[in-house]
């Protein structure tokens, strides 16, 4: 194969085989979107995520595009988290008419994730319009349930480790990324003028030896790699340490303080993992005798879907099911779908565990739980993964002593605990292991889906490990691959 020369910085040249444009998750951990344009103009959008944060510089991100939606030929989706798929209905609403390629489980989860997102968009618009002043414009939802229905008709789902033709000369392969149900890394092989170019996109890299899902599978060798960097400068606790710490927090909050333990958790992935660990503790006789509530319609529906995709299970869960046919349920666990049940939790003083979406606490029922409980010293909020700094969960992580919720200032008098070991994102060591087989093949790496300080730390680490040129793009940066 002829040697390829890469432009190592944003370029203005017009002679190229492919062009990569970073359209989201640039020095941010949200809003994933990367546009690949081939030499004949065919366009592939890798992810189409919603920005989830309150940064002033990003406030218009979800409404606007860095490309023309009707000009996109296809979308390749890494997984169903909203920061990776959440703008798909907006894309369709604005003119996209191509296919959306994903794994089978990702398609299943998107059918409920996107509908839940549409309902949130509609409720937020309604809430804003009720409170708006007469001189302010009425807010419209980003998209509606009807847009989601049209979006789901465009999905084309496929299994792991299969070659899928996007069009003549362009081949796609999904490998299990071990992040959430159906998550995948993406490998594109493009043939043009007798030459072959291989581009990889890690999506979100999962973690080995975690409950429920299979370990991340290595991606085939690539020439160029778009790599996530969420925890590029961190190392997570090991499993025995996390279980011990979780039990300590539960005991201190619910038995000693007689309070509520509130866990903001994404309805897909994080919630099921926490419930599965609590189920194991219950079966082992270690879980204190307190009620546990999963207060999220999305989480309830997502948990039901888990039973439909055993192709994603690891060997441990497959064996556990032989002893406990319901790994996501036990006697003192209650799933709540109705609003009235959620309101009763807020009015109750009983010691309990409440797991509620969203994980960043910027939407959904968990905002109500924070509103009603963070001023009570008996309670604890447990943050179990990354949250954008501007979101309520991100501010709690940073140690704020007050939060503005539903237009009111609330003092943070409850305890706040952080357990990043529950994160579904790989840490520095796990990212390094995942990309280690690319060291000799990859000519350039692009770090995305991370904060700049962590990206710079990860870049220095990977360069020391023998990788070559590594770039940290800004939003809108374009890169050309020149023959």
PyMOL commands that set and color helices and strands:
alter all, ss='L'
color gray80, all
select helices_A, chain A and resi 56-58+61-63+69-71+82-85+88-93+104-131+145-152+239-256+270-283+297-306+310-312+315-323+339-347+366-373+392-397+420-422+428-438+452-464
alter helices_A, ss='H'
color red, helices_A
select strands_A, chain A and resi 5-6+18-22+34-38+43-46+74-76+99-103+155-158+163-167+170-176+184-192+195-201+224-228+260-264+291-295+333-336+352-356+380-383+402-405+408-411+415-418+444-448+469-471+478-482
alter strands_A, ss='S'
color yellow, strands_A
deselect
rebuild
show_as cartoon
